[in-house]
Amino acid sequence: MAATRARIRIRKGDMVEVIAGKEKGKRGEVLEADPRRQRVIVENLNLSKKHKRPKARSDSSGMGQQQIEPGGVVDLAAPIPISNVMLVCPSCDRPTRVSHAVEEVKGVDEKVRACSRPDCGKGLDR
Ligand SMILES: [Zn+2]
């Protein structure tokens, strides 16, 4: 069988822990995953200051009023290389490598992500 191409193992909504760099040990939820660049954006992690100009914004309440979004310095989460984070297993609450298990779903073999800890091994997608 042909080797399967390396796929991104971390998805939007996953909890991850940083395992390298200045924010090592911190956790956050993945807001965006970019499989092409192998990067993830994690809530409140790897923040960088961005300067914003004040700008007009249409009112979402539909009243037709214009609101002014104040300018200033905002903290924006910058992408982190996927190699610097590890998925946190929702079952055992520890960072884990993702192992793939095959589970039969409605008669079809489906690849599911599973915790690689030998004393856990629970599925990561439930
Ligand atoms: Zn686990």
Backbone and ligand atoms as CSV (ligand in chain L), in Angstrom:
chain,resi,resn,atom,element,x,y,z
A,1,MET,N,N,0.833,-1.201,0.000
A,1,MET,CA,C,0.000,0.000,0.000
A,1,MET,C,C,0.862,1.243,0.000
A,2,ALA,N,N,0.446,2.229,-0.738
A,2,ALA,CA,C,1.210,3.480,-0.819
A,2,ALA,C,C,1.169,4.210,0.519
A,3,ALA,N,N,2.273,4.844,0.831
A,3,ALA,CA,C,2.324,5.626,2.074
A,3,ALA,C,C,1.392,6.816,1.952
A,4,THR,N,N,0.633,7.035,3.016
A,4,THR,CA,C,-0.262,8.184,2.975
A,4,THR,C,C,0.524,9.459,3.233
A,5,ARG,N,N,0.161,10.488,2.543
A,5,ARG,CA,C,0.841,11.767,2.710
A,5,ARG,C,C,0.580,12.309,4.111
A,6,ALA,N,N,1.610,12.946,4.660
A,6,ALA,CA,C,1.462,13.519,6.007
A,6,ALA,C,C,0.333,14.536,6.005
A,7,ARG,N,N,-0.598,14.325,6.881
A,7,ARG,CA,C,-1.727,15.247,6.967
A,7,ARG,C,C,-1.612,16.080,8.221
A,8,ILE,N,N,-2.284,17.181,8.202
A,8,ILE,CA,C,-2.293,17.995,9.408
A,8,ILE,C,C,-3.037,17.213,10.480
A,9,ARG,N,N,-2.451,17.198,11.675
A,9,ARG,CA,C,-3.052,16.384,12.733
A,9,ARG,C,C,-3.872,17.236,13.684
A,10,ILE,N,N,-3.737,18.536,13.518
A,10,ILE,CA,C,-4.417,19.428,14.443
A,10,ILE,C,C,-5.469,20.223,13.683
A,11,ARG,N,N,-6.610,20.323,14.261
A,11,ARG,CA,C,-7.736,20.982,13.596
A,11,ARG,C,C,-8.268,22.123,14.432
A,12,LYS,N,N,-9.038,22.947,13.746
A,12,LYS,CA,C,-9.743,24.041,14.402
A,12,LYS,C,C,-10.578,23.497,15.564
A,13,GLY,N,N,-10.495,24.184,16.705
A,13,GLY,CA,C,-11.282,23.757,17.857
A,13,GLY,C,C,-10.526,22.846,18.810
A,14,ASP,N,N,-9.359,22.341,18.365
A,14,ASP,CA,C,-8.560,21.488,19.240
A,14,ASP,C,C,-7.890,22.313,20.333
A,15,MET,N,N,-7.640,21.681,21.468
A,15,MET,CA,C,-6.844,22.298,22.522
A,15,MET,C,C,-5.396,21.855,22.297
A,16,VAL,N,N,-4.487,22.817,22.280
A,16,VAL,CA,C,-3.083,22.454,22.081
A,16,VAL,C,C,-2.218,23.057,23.184
A,17,GLU,N,N,-1.059,22.446,23.388
A,17,GLU,CA,C,-0.077,22.975,24.323
A,17,GLU,C,C,1.202,23.286,23.550
A,18,VAL,N,N,1.790,24.444,23.865
A,18,VAL,CA,C,3.033,24.828,23.196
A,18,VAL,C,C,4.183,24.029,23.810
A,19,ILE,N,N,5.003,23.419,22.962
A,19,ILE,CA,C,6.084,22.574,23.485
A,19,ILE,C,C,7.460,23.149,23.197
A,20,ALA,N,N,7.516,24.290,22.518
A,20,ALA,CA,C,8.808,24.911,22.223
A,20,ALA,C,C,8.631,26.412,22.155
A,21,GLY,N,N,9.717,27.123,22.430
A,21,GLY,CA,C,9.675,28.571,22.325
A,21,GLY,C,C,9.343,29.247,23.635
A,22,LYS,N,N,9.154,30.566,23.575
A,22,LYS,CA,C,9.000,31.343,24.813
A,22,LYS,C,C,7.683,31.082,25.516
A,23,GLU,N,N,6.717,30.519,24.842
A,23,GLU,CA,C,5.425,30.270,25.485
A,23,GLU,C,C,5.214,28.789,25.791
A,24,LYS,N,N,6.307,28.083,25.904
A,24,LYS,CA,C,6.259,26.662,26.220
A,24,LYS,C,C,5.375,26.398,27.439
A,25,GLY,N,N,4.506,25.409,27.353
A,25,GLY,CA,C,3.660,25.042,28.480
A,25,GLY,C,C,2.295,25.698,28.483
A,26,LYS,N,N,2.121,26.725,27.641
A,26,LYS,CA,C,0.816,27.388,27.603
A,26,LYS,C,C,-0.145,26.626,26.702
A,27,ARG,N,N,-1.413,26.784,27.025
A,27,ARG,CA,C,-2.439,26.098,26.233
A,27,ARG,C,C,-3.435,27.068,25.638
A,28,GLY,N,N,-4.045,26.650,24.576
A,28,GLY,CA,C,-5.094,27.463,23.982
A,28,GLY,C,C,-5.842,26.668,22.933
A,29,GLU,N,N,-6.943,27.257,22.499
A,29,GLU,CA,C,-7.762,26.591,21.490
A,29,GLU,C,C,-7.336,27.036,20.093
A,30,VAL,N,N,-7.271,26.094,19.173
A,30,VAL,CA,C,-6.896,26.403,17.800
A,30,VAL,C,C,-8.032,27.169,17.121
A,31,LEU,N,N,-7.705,28.375,16.668
A,31,LEU,CA,C,-8.717,29.176,15.984
A,31,LEU,C,C,-8.706,28.907,14.486
A,32,GLU,N,N,-7.488,28.629,13.983
A,32,GLU,CA,C,-7.364,28.346,12.563
A,32,GLU,C,C,-6.208,27.403,12.340
A,33,ALA,N,N,-6.388,26.480,11.422
A,33,ALA,CA,C,-5.308,25.570,11.054
A,33,ALA,C,C,-5.012,25.765,9.579
A,34,ASP,N,N,-3.744,25.874,9.260
A,34,ASP,CA,C,-3.333,26.077,7.874
A,34,ASP,C,C,-2.456,24.904,7.437
A,35,PRO,N,N,-3.075,23.882,6.864
A,35,PRO,CA,C,-2.326,22.676,6.522
A,35,PRO,C,C,-1.232,22.934,5.484
A,36,ARG,N,N,-1.440,23.869,4.594
A,36,ARG,CA,C,-0.444,24.128,3.547
A,36,ARG,C,C,0.848,24.668,4.132
A,37,ARG,N,N,0.726,25.565,5.084
A,37,ARG,CA,C,1.928,26.139,5.696
A,37,ARG,C,C,2.311,25.431,6.981
A,38,GLN,N,N,1.506,24.439,7.384
A,38,GLN,CA,C,1.783,23.702,8.620
A,38,GLN,C,C,1.852,24.646,9.818
A,39,ARG,N,N,0.889,25.534,9.891
A,39,ARG,CA,C,0.837,26.481,10.992
A,39,ARG,C,C,-0.559,26.509,11.588
A,40,VAL,N,N,-0.615,26.892,12.845
A,40,VAL,CA,C,-1.915,27.057,13.493
A,40,VAL,C,C,-1.959,28.410,14.195
A,41,ILE,N,N,-3.153,28.954,14.291
A,41,ILE,CA,C,-3.353,30.156,15.083
A,41,ILE,C,C,-4.076,29.731,16.340
A,42,VAL,N,N,-3.469,30.039,17.483
A,42,VAL,CA,C,-4.006,29.593,18.762
A,42,VAL,C,C,-4.456,30.804,19.569
A,43,GLU,N,N,-5.653,30.682,20.104
A,43,GLU,CA,C,-6.245,31.743,20.911
A,43,GLU,C,C,-5.297,32.224,22.004
A,44,ASN,N,N,-5.068,33.536,22.050
A,44,ASN,CA,C,-4.259,34.166,23.105
A,44,ASN,C,C,-2.810,33.699,23.189
A,45,LEU,N,N,-2.324,33.055,22.141
A,45,LEU,CA,C,-0.924,32.627,22.173
A,45,LEU,C,C,-0.162,33.252,21.019
A,46,ASN,N,N,1.132,33.479,21.259
A,46,ASN,CA,C,1.999,34.074,20.248
A,46,ASN,C,C,1.449,35.411,19.763
A,47,LEU,N,N,1.022,36.218,20.723
A,47,LEU,CA,C,0.423,37.498,20.371
A,47,LEU,C,C,1.481,38.461,19.860
A,48,SER,N,N,1.106,39.198,18.851
A,48,SER,CA,C,2.004,40.243,18.388
A,48,SER,C,C,1.211,41.535,18.296
A,49,LYS,N,N,1.870,42.612,18.580
A,49,LYS,CA,C,1.196,43.918,18.567
A,49,LYS,C,C,0.983,44.353,17.127
A,50,LYS,N,N,-0.233,44.752,16.851
A,50,LYS,CA,C,-0.526,45.277,15.525
A,50,LYS,C,C,-1.121,46.663,15.702
A,51,HIS,N,N,-0.645,47.576,14.900
A,51,HIS,CA,C,-1.191,48.923,14.967
A,51,HIS,C,C,-2.371,49.032,14.016
A,52,LYS,N,N,-3.447,49.587,14.552
A,52,LYS,CA,C,-4.652,49.707,13.726
A,52,LYS,C,C,-5.042,51.165,13.578
A,53,ARG,N,N,-5.515,51.492,12.402
A,53,ARG,CA,C,-6.041,52.839,12.206
A,53,ARG,C,C,-7.520,52.817,12.572
A,54,PRO,N,N,-8.007,53.961,13.063
A,54,PRO,CA,C,-9.455,54.045,13.309
A,54,PRO,C,C,-10.181,53.897,11.978
A,55,LYS,N,N,-11.277,53.192,11.989
A,55,LYS,CA,C,-12.019,53.091,10.733
A,55,LYS,C,C,-13.512,52.996,10.995
A,56,ALA,N,N,-14.257,53.405,9.992
A,56,ALA,CA,C,-15.711,53.354,10.103
A,56,ALA,C,C,-16.166,51.922,9.873
A,57,ARG,N,N,-17.190,51.549,10.584
A,57,ARG,CA,C,-17.691,50.182,10.477
A,57,ARG,C,C,-19.202,50.272,10.483
A,58,SER,N,N,-19.844,49.561,9.608
A,58,SER,CA,C,-21.296,49.652,9.595
A,58,SER,C,C,-21.870,48.871,10.767
A,59,ASP,N,N,-22.921,49.390,11.307
A,59,ASP,CA,C,-23.526,48.822,12.501
A,59,ASP,C,C,-24.196,47.489,12.174
A,60,SER,N,N,-23.845,46.454,12.909
A,60,SER,CA,C,-24.394,45.140,12.599
A,60,SER,C,C,-25.840,44.992,13.063
A,61,SER,N,N,-26.340,45.941,13.846
A,61,SER,CA,C,-27.717,45.839,14.315
A,61,SER,C,C,-28.711,46.215,13.220
A,62,GLY,N,N,-28.196,46.684,12.107
A,62,GLY,CA,C,-29.063,47.020,10.983
A,62,GLY,C,C,-29.745,48.356,11.131
A,63,MET,N,N,-29.304,49.182,12.058
A,63,MET,CA,C,-29.898,50.495,12.241
A,63,MET,C,C,-29.354,51.511,11.229
A,64,GLY,N,N,-28.373,51.085,10.490
A,64,GLY,CA,C,-27.831,51.966,9.473
A,64,GLY,C,C,-26.875,53.008,10.010
A,65,GLN,N,N,-26.557,52.889,11.291
A,65,GLN,CA,C,-25.632,53.873,11.852
A,65,GLN,C,C,-24.192,53.452,11.616
A,66,GLN,N,N,-23.343,54.432,11.507
A,66,GLN,CA,C,-21.928,54.140,11.364
A,66,GLN,C,C,-21.270,54.190,12.737
A,67,GLN,N,N,-20.470,53.211,12.994
A,67,GLN,CA,C,-19.713,53.231,14.233
A,67,GLN,C,C,-18.253,53.436,13.875
A,68,ILE,N,N,-17.559,54.068,14.775
A,68,ILE,CA,C,-16.130,54.233,14.538
A,68,ILE,C,C,-15.376,53.222,15.401
A,69,GLU,N,N,-14.606,52.387,14.715
A,69,GLU,CA,C,-13.778,51.437,15.423
A,69,GLU,C,C,-12.502,52.174,15.809
A,70,PRO,N,N,-12.226,52.237,17.109
A,70,PRO,CA,C,-11.054,53.008,17.513
A,70,PRO,C,C,-9.747,52.379,17.044
A,71,GLY,N,N,-8.803,53.214,16.723
A,71,GLY,CA,C,-7.490,52.701,16.344
A,71,GLY,C,C,-6.670,52.417,17.579
A,72,GLY,N,N,-5.427,52.092,17.382
A,72,GLY,CA,C,-4.570,51.813,18.529
A,72,GLY,C,C,-3.787,50.550,18.315
A,73,VAL,N,N,-3.293,50.021,19.406
A,73,VAL,CA,C,-2.481,48.808,19.323
A,73,VAL,C,C,-3.326,47.638,19.792
A,74,VAL,N,N,-3.403,46.598,18.993
A,74,VAL,CA,C,-4.164,45.416,19.399
A,74,VAL,C,C,-3.244,44.200,19.396
A,75,ASP,N,N,-3.599,43.244,20.207
A,75,ASP,CA,C,-2.852,41.992,20.229
A,75,ASP,C,C,-3.508,41.016,19.272
A,76,LEU,N,N,-2.726,40.536,18.332
A,76,LEU,CA,C,-3.248,39.571,17.382
A,76,LEU,C,C,-2.460,38.279,17.518
A,77,ALA,N,N,-3.173,37.164,17.470
A,77,ALA,CA,C,-2.493,35.880,17.551
A,77,ALA,C,C,-1.805,35.595,16.215
A,78,ALA,N,N,-0.503,35.397,16.265
A,78,ALA,CA,C,0.259,35.092,15.058
A,78,ALA,C,C,0.378,33.576,14.903
A,79,PRO,N,N,0.508,33.115,13.655
A,79,PRO,CA,C,0.587,31.666,13.442
A,79,PRO,C,C,1.803,31.037,14.122
A,80,ILE,N,N,1.632,29.821,14.609
A,80,ILE,CA,C,2.698,29.053,15.260
A,80,ILE,C,C,2.960,27.814,14.397
A,81,PRO,N,N,4.227,27.486,14.149
A,81,PRO,CA,C,4.492,26.241,13.397
A,81,PRO,C,C,3.925,25.049,14.150
A,82,ILE,N,N,3.333,24.152,13.410
A,82,ILE,CA,C,2.653,23.016,14.011
A,82,ILE,C,C,3.610,22.138,14.809
A,83,SER,N,N,4.904,22.182,14.454
A,83,SER,CA,C,5.887,21.373,15.172
A,83,SER,C,C,6.129,21.902,16.585
A,84,ASN,N,N,5.661,23.117,16.861
A,84,ASN,CA,C,5.859,23.701,18.191
A,84,ASN,C,C,4.679,23.473,19.125
A,85,VAL,N,N,3.649,22.815,18.660
A,85,VAL,CA,C,2.507,22.557,19.528
A,85,VAL,C,C,2.163,21.071,19.533
A,86,MET,N,N,1.525,20.663,20.604
A,86,MET,CA,C,1.044,19.297,20.720
A,86,MET,C,C,-0.430,19.325,21.095
A,87,LEU,N,N,-1.165,18.419,20.552
A,87,LEU,CA,C,-2.570,18.312,20.870
A,87,LEU,C,C,-2.749,17.854,22.319
A,88,VAL,N,N,-3.697,18.463,23.018
A,88,VAL,CA,C,-4.002,18.024,24.380
A,88,VAL,C,C,-5.193,17.068,24.302
A,89,CYS,N,N,-5.000,15.893,24.846
A,89,CYS,CA,C,-6.051,14.881,24.813
A,89,CYS,C,C,-7.204,15.300,25.726
A,90,PRO,N,N,-8.420,15.351,25.233
A,90,PRO,CA,C,-9.550,15.755,26.076
A,90,PRO,C,C,-9.894,14.709,27.138
A,91,SER,N,N,-9.444,13.486,26.963
A,91,SER,CA,C,-9.767,12.444,27.934
A,91,SER,C,C,-8.804,12.438,29.114
A,92,CYS,N,N,-7.483,12.523,28.828
A,92,CYS,CA,C,-6.530,12.441,29.937
A,92,CYS,C,C,-5.863,13.783,30.225
A,93,ASP,N,N,-6.202,14.829,29.479
A,93,ASP,CA,C,-5.718,16.178,29.750
A,93,ASP,C,C,-4.195,16.285,29.715
A,94,ARG,N,N,-3.558,15.519,28.837
A,94,ARG,CA,C,-2.112,15.629,28.685
A,94,ARG,C,C,-1.796,15.847,27.208
A,95,PRO,N,N,-0.685,16.553,26.935
A,95,PRO,CA,C,-0.296,16.685,25.536
A,95,PRO,C,C,0.066,15.321,24.980
A,96,THR,N,N,-0.324,15.045,23.789
A,96,THR,CA,C,-0.089,13.718,23.233
A,96,THR,C,C,0.221,13.790,21.743
A,97,ARG,N,N,0.938,12.801,21.265
A,97,ARG,CA,C,1.046,12.646,19.822
A,97,ARG,C,C,-0.264,12.031,19.354
A,98,VAL,N,N,-0.551,12.285,18.104
A,98,VAL,CA,C,-1.793,11.756,17.568
A,98,VAL,C,C,-1.486,10.453,16.862
A,99,SER,N,N,-2.142,9.414,17.280
A,99,SER,CA,C,-2.005,8.175,16.531
A,99,SER,C,C,-3.305,7.954,15.776
A,100,HIS,N,N,-3.185,7.235,14.715
A,100,HIS,CA,C,-4.383,6.994,13.932
A,100,HIS,C,C,-4.887,5.589,14.171
A,101,ALA,N,N,-6.119,5.512,14.472
A,101,ALA,CA,C,-6.744,4.214,14.641
A,101,ALA,C,C,-7.768,4.072,13.524
A,102,VAL,N,N,-8.052,2.858,13.183
A,102,VAL,CA,C,-9.086,2.636,12.176
A,102,VAL,C,C,-10.315,2.090,12.881
A,103,GLU,N,N,-11.411,2.731,12.630
A,103,GLU,CA,C,-12.648,2.331,13.280
A,103,GLU,C,C,-13.687,2.059,12.200
A,104,GLU,N,N,-14.466,1.056,12.423
A,104,GLU,CA,C,-15.483,0.774,11.431
A,104,GLU,C,C,-16.723,1.596,11.732
A,105,VAL,N,N,-17.084,2.434,10.789
A,105,VAL,CA,C,-18.276,3.260,10.946
A,105,VAL,C,C,-19.245,2.904,9.822
A,106,LYS,N,N,-20.373,2.404,10.205
A,106,LYS,CA,C,-21.394,1.979,9.241
A,106,LYS,C,C,-20.811,1.082,8.144
A,107,GLY,N,N,-19.982,0.145,8.554
A,107,GLY,CA,C,-19.436,-0.807,7.602
A,107,GLY,C,C,-18.266,-0.298,6.792
A,108,VAL,N,N,-17.857,0.962,7.028
A,108,VAL,CA,C,-16.736,1.517,6.286
A,108,VAL,C,C,-15.600,1.798,7.267
A,109,ASP,N,N,-14.377,1.422,6.870
A,109,ASP,CA,C,-13.235,1.720,7.728
A,109,ASP,C,C,-12.905,3.197,7.667
A,110,GLU,N,N,-12.907,3.828,8.806
A,110,GLU,CA,C,-12.587,5.251,8.851
A,110,GLU,C,C,-11.393,5.478,9.746
A,111,LYS,N,N,-10.535,6.366,9.304
A,111,LYS,CA,C,-9.396,6.733,10.137
A,111,LYS,C,C,-9.849,7.735,11.179
A,112,VAL,N,N,-9.546,7.446,12.420
A,112,VAL,CA,C,-9.877,8.394,13.478
A,112,VAL,C,C,-8.593,8.758,14.214
A,113,ARG,N,N,-8.613,9.907,14.839
A,113,ARG,CA,C,-7.452,10.322,15.613
A,113,ARG,C,C,-7.597,9.786,17.041
A,114,ALA,N,N,-6.501,9.311,17.583
A,114,ALA,CA,C,-6.552,8.752,18.926
A,114,ALA,C,C,-5.346,9.212,19.731
A,115,CYS,N,N,-5.524,9.241,21.049
A,115,CYS,CA,C,-4.454,9.588,21.975
A,115,CYS,C,C,-3.378,8.504,21.910
A,116,SER,N,N,-2.099,8.904,21.845
A,116,SER,CA,C,-1.043,7.896,21.717
A,116,SER,C,C,-0.522,7.413,23.065
A,117,ARG,N,N,-1.075,7.952,24.165
A,117,ARG,CA,C,-0.638,7.477,25.480
A,117,ARG,C,C,-1.160,6.057,25.689
A,118,PRO,N,N,-0.234,5.134,26.055
A,118,PRO,CA,C,-0.652,3.733,26.175
A,118,PRO,C,C,-1.721,3.505,27.231
A,119,ASP,N,N,-1.727,4.365,28.288
A,119,ASP,CA,C,-2.734,4.161,29.340
A,119,ASP,C,C,-4.034,4.914,29.053
A,120,CYS,N,N,-4.110,5.527,27.871
A,120,CYS,CA,C,-5.340,6.247,27.525
A,120,CYS,C,C,-5.895,5.686,26.220
A,121,GLY,N,N,-5.345,6.155,25.115
A,121,GLY,CA,C,-5.732,5.608,23.820
A,121,GLY,C,C,-7.125,5.951,23.371
A,122,LYS,N,N,-7.747,6.937,24.046
A,122,LYS,CA,C,-9.125,7.308,23.692
A,122,LYS,C,C,-9.146,8.116,22.396
A,123,GLY,N,N,-10.249,8.051,21.733
A,123,GLY,CA,C,-10.426,8.831,20.515
A,123,GLY,C,C,-10.402,10.316,20.831
A,124,LEU,N,N,-9.858,11.097,19.908
A,124,LEU,CA,C,-9.727,12.539,20.153
A,124,LEU,C,C,-10.884,13.340,19.563
A,125,ASP,N,N,-11.734,12.688,18.846
A,125,ASP,CA,C,-12.777,13.431,18.134
A,125,ASP,C,C,-14.158,13.284,18.753
A,126,ARG,N,N,-14.202,12.847,20.016
A,126,ARG,CA,C,-15.509,12.710,20.653
A,126,ARG,C,C,-15.680,13.686,21.771
L,1,ZN,ZN,ZN,-5.388,10.606,26.376
